[in-house]
Amino acid sequence: MSVCLHHMCTHVCVTCVHIWHTGLFLSNGPGDPSMVGKTVEHLRKALSLEKNKNKPIFGICMGNQLLALAAGAKTYKMKFG
């Protein structure tokens, strides 16, 4: 099994990138997930596309928060972290 990884900035529209073959990995911050609304908008669109229904999306730290916001959840800053 091999992996081909492509690094993209947060402002890249993931639905427009044709290299998203088998999945999407959302890395950690730093940053405030509420400040990258365009990225959340792109993820929301990617989640709604039929061609992505069976593809895994992984999120770690801020990436997981972005995925949650795209799915309609709310996030908030905890006292420690």
ROSE-4610 file (N, C-alpha, C; in Angstrom, 1 decimal, always signed):
// ROSE-4610
residu = [M/M/M/S/S/S/V/V/V/C/C/C/L/L/L/H/H/H/H/H/H/M/M/M/C/C/C/T/T/T/H/H/H/V/V/V/C/C/C/V/V/V/T/T/T/C/C/C/V/V/V/H/H/H/I/I/I/W/W/W/H/H/H/T/T/T/G/G/G/L/L/L/F/F/F/L/L/L/S/S/S/N/N/N/G/G/G/P/P/P/G/G/G/D/D/D/P/P/P/S/S/S/M/M/M/V/V/V/G/G/G/K/K/K/T/T/T/V/V/V/E/E/E/H/H/H/L/L/L/R/R/R/K/K/K/A/A/A/L/L/L/S/S/S/L/L/L/E/E/E/K/K/K/N/N/N/K/K/K/N/N/N/K/K/K/P/P/P/I/I/I/F/F/F/G/G/G/I/I/I/C/C/C/M/M/M/G/G/G/N/N/N/Q/Q/Q/L/L/L/L/L/L/A/A/A/L/L/L/A/A/A/A/A/A/G/G/G/A/A/A/K/K/K/T/T/T/Y/Y/Y/K/K/K/M/M/M/K/K/K/F/F/F/G/G/G]
num = [1/1/1/2/2/2/3/3/3/4/4/4/5/5/5/6/6/6/7/7/7/8/8/8/9/9/9/10/10/10/11/11/11/12/12/12/13/13/13/14/14/14/15/15/15/16/16/16/17/17/17/18/18/18/19/19/19/20/20/20/21/21/21/22/22/22/23/23/23/24/24/24/25/25/25/26/26/26/27/27/27/28/28/28/29/29/29/30/30/30/31/31/31/32/32/32/33/33/33/34/34/34/35/35/35/36/36/36/37/37/37/38/38/38/39/39/39/40/40/40/41/41/41/42/42/42/43/43/43/44/44/44/45/45/45/46/46/46/47/47/47/48/48/48/49/49/49/50/50/50/51/51/51/52/52/52/53/53/53/54/54/54/55/55/55/56/56/56/57/57/57/58/58/58/59/59/59/60/60/60/61/61/61/62/62/62/63/63/63/64/64/64/65/65/65/66/66/66/67/67/67/68/68/68/69/69/69/70/70/70/71/71/71/72/72/72/73/73/73/74/74/74/75/75/75/76/76/76/77/77/77/78/78/78/79/79/79/80/80/80/81/81/81]
x = [+0.8/+0.0/+0.9/+0.6/+1.3/+0.4/+1.0/+0.3/+0.9/+0.0/+0.4/-0.2/+0.6/+0.1/+0.3/-0.8/-0.7/-1.1/-0.2/-0.4/-1.1/-2.2/-2.9/-3.2/-3.2/-3.5/-5.0/-5.4/-6.8/-7.8/-7.3/-8.2/-8.5/-7.8/-8.1/-9.4/-10.2/-11.5/-11.3/-11.5/-11.3/-12.2/-13.3/-14.2/-13.7/-12.8/-12.3/-11.0/-10.4/-9.1/-9.4/-8.8/-9.1/-8.2/-7.3/-6.4/-7.0/-8.2/-8.9/-9.4/-8.6/-9.0/-9.6/-8.9/-9.4/-9.8/-9.4/-9.8/-9.2/-9.5/-9.1/-8.6/-7.5/-6.9/-6.8/-7.5/-7.5/-6.6/-5.5/-4.5/-4.8/-4.0/-4.2/-3.9/-4.1/-4.0/-2.5/-2.1/-2.8/-3.9/-4.8/-5.7/-7.1/-8.0/-9.3/-10.2/-10.9/-11.7/-12.8/-13.3/-14.3/-13.8/-12.5/-11.9/-11.6/-11.9/-11.6/-13.0/-13.9/-15.2/-15.3/-14.3/-14.3/-13.9/-13.0/-12.6/-13.8/-14.5/-15.7/-16.7/-16.9/-17.8/-17.4/-16.1/-15.6/-15.8/-15.6/-15.8/-17.2/-18.1/-19.5/-20.0/-19.4/-19.8/-19.2/-18.0/-17.4/-18.1/-18.7/-19.4/-20.7/-21.3/-22.6/-22.5/-21.3/-21.2/-21.3/-22.1/-22.4/-21.1/-20.1/-18.9/-18.0/-18.3/-17.5/-18.2/-19.4/-20.1/-19.4/-18.6/-17.9/-16.5/-16.0/-14.6/-14.4/-13.4/-13.1/-12.5/-12.9/-12.4/-11.9/-10.6/-9.9/-9.6/-9.9/-9.6/-8.8/-7.8/-7.0/-7.0/-7.3/-7.4/-8.2/-7.6/-8.4/-9.1/-8.5/-9.1/-10.4/-10.5/-11.7/-12.8/-12.3/-13.3/-13.8/-13.0/-13.5/-14.5/-14.2/-15.2/-16.5/-16.4/-17.6/-18.4/-17.8/-18.5/-19.1/-18.4/-19.0/-20.2/-20.3/-21.4/-22.6/-22.3/-23.4/-23.3/-22.2/-22.0/-21.5/-21.5/-20.9/-19.6/-18.6/-17.4/-17.2/-16.5/-16.1/-14.8/-14.1/-12.8/-13.0/-12.2/-12.2/-11.2/-11.3/-10.5/-9.0/-8.7/-7.3/-7.3/-6.6/-6.5/-6.8]
y = [-1.2/+0.0/+1.2/+2.2/+3.4/+4.6/+5.7/+7.0/+8.1/+8.9/+10.1/+11.2/+12.1/+13.2/+14.5/+15.3/+16.7/+17.7/+18.7/+19.7/+20.9/+21.3/+22.5/+23.5/+24.8/+25.8/+25.8/+26.4/+26.4/+27.1/+28.0/+28.7/+27.9/+26.8/+26.0/+25.3/+25.4/+24.7/+23.2/+22.4/+21.0/+20.3/+20.9/+20.3/+20.6/+21.6/+21.9/+21.2/+20.6/+19.9/+18.5/+18.1/+16.8/+15.7/+16.1/+15.1/+14.4/+14.7/+14.1/+12.8/+11.7/+10.4/+9.5/+9.3/+8.3/+8.9/+10.1/+10.6/+12.0/+12.6/+13.9/+13.9/+14.5/+14.6/+16.1/+16.5/+17.9/+18.0/+18.7/+18.7/+19.7/+19.8/+20.7/+22.2/+23.1/+24.5/+25.0/+26.0/+26.8/+27.7/+28.1/+29.1/+28.9/+29.8/+29.8/+29.3/+28.1/+27.6/+28.5/+29.4/+30.4/+31.5/+31.6/+32.6/+32.2/+30.9/+30.4/+29.9/+30.8/+30.5/+30.0/+30.5/+30.0/+28.5/+28.1/+26.7/+25.9/+26.3/+25.6/+25.5/+26.5/+26.6/+25.5/+25.5/+24.5/+23.1/+22.8/+21.5/+21.1/+22.0/+21.8/+21.3/+22.0/+21.7/+20.3/+20.0/+18.7/+17.6/+17.8/+16.8/+16.5/+17.5/+17.3/+16.7/+16.6/+16.0/+14.5/+14.0/+12.5/+11.7/+12.3/+11.5/+11.3/+12.1/+12.0/+11.2/+10.6/+10.0/+8.8/+8.1/+6.9/+7.1/+8.4/+8.7/+9.1/+8.6/+9.0/+10.5/+11.1/+12.4/+12.4/+12.6/+12.6/+14.0/+14.2/+15.5/+15.4/+16.1/+16.1/+17.5/+17.7/+19.0/+20.0/+21.0/+22.1/+21.5/+20.5/+19.9/+19.2/+18.6/+18.0/+19.0/+20.2/+21.2/+21.8/+22.0/+22.5/+21.5/+20.2/+19.2/+19.3/+19.5/+19.6/+20.8/+22.0/+23.2/+23.0/+22.3/+22.1/+21.2/+20.3/+19.4/+20.1/+21.3/+22.0/+22.1/+21.6/+21.7/+23.0/+23.3/+24.5/+24.2/+25.1/+24.9/+26.0/+25.8/+26.9/+26.6/+27.6/+27.5/+27.0/+26.0/+25.4/+26.2/+26.1/+26.8/+26.5/+25.2/+24.8/+24.1/+24.7/+24.1/+24.9]
z = [+0.0/+0.0/+0.0/-0.8/-0.8/-0.6/-0.2/+0.0/-0.8/-1.4/-2.1/-1.4/-0.8/+0.0/-0.7/-0.7/-1.3/-0.2/+0.0/+1.0/+0.3/+0.9/+0.4/+1.5/+1.2/+2.1/+2.5/+3.6/+4.0/+3.1/+2.2/+1.3/+0.0/-0.2/-1.4/-1.3/-2.4/-2.4/-2.6/-1.6/-1.7/-2.7/-3.0/-4.0/-5.5/-5.6/-6.9/-7.2/-6.3/-6.5/-6.9/-8.1/-8.6/-8.1/-7.1/-6.6/-5.3/-5.0/-3.8/-4.2/-4.3/-4.8/-3.8/-2.7/-1.7/-0.4/-0.1/+1.2/+1.4/+2.6/+2.9/+4.4/+4.6/+6.0/+6.4/+7.4/+7.9/+9.1/+9.0/+10.0/+11.1/+12.1/+13.2/+12.9/+13.8/+13.6/+13.4/+14.0/+15.0/+14.5/+15.3/+14.9/+15.5/+15.2/+15.7/+14.6/+14.8/+13.7/+13.2/+14.1/+13.7/+12.7/+12.6/+11.8/+10.3/+10.0/+8.7/+8.1/+8.0/+7.5/+6.1/+5.2/+3.8/+3.8/+4.6/+4.7/+5.1/+6.1/+6.6/+5.5/+4.7/+3.6/+2.5/+2.2/+1.3/+1.7/+3.0/+3.6/+3.6/+3.9/+3.8/+2.4/+1.4/+0.0/-0.3/+0.1/-0.1/+0.5/+1.7/+2.4/+1.7/+1.0/+0.3/-1.1/-1.6/-3.0/-3.0/-3.9/-4.0/-4.2/-5.0/-5.3/-4.0/-2.9/-1.7/-0.6/-0.9/+0.2/+0.8/+0.1/+0.7/+0.9/+0.9/+1.1/+2.5/+3.2/+4.5/+4.6/+5.7/+6.0/+7.4/+7.6/+8.9/+9.4/+10.7/+11.3/+12.6/+12.8/+14.0/+14.6/+15.8/+16.5/+15.8/+15.3/+14.6/+13.4/+12.7/+11.5/+11.9/+13.1/+13.6/+13.9/+14.4/+14.7/+13.4/+12.4/+11.1/+10.5/+10.6/+10.1/+10.9/+12.2/+13.0/+12.6/+12.4/+12.0/+10.6/+9.7/+8.4/+8.5/+9.5/+9.6/+10.4/+10.9/+11.6/+13.1/+13.6/+15.1/+15.5/+16.8/+17.3/+18.1/+18.1/+18.9/+19.8/+20.9/+21.8/+22.4/+22.9/+23.5/+24.9/+25.2/+26.6/+27.4/+28.8/+29.7/+29.5/+29.3/+29.1/+27.7/+26.7/+25.4/+24.3]
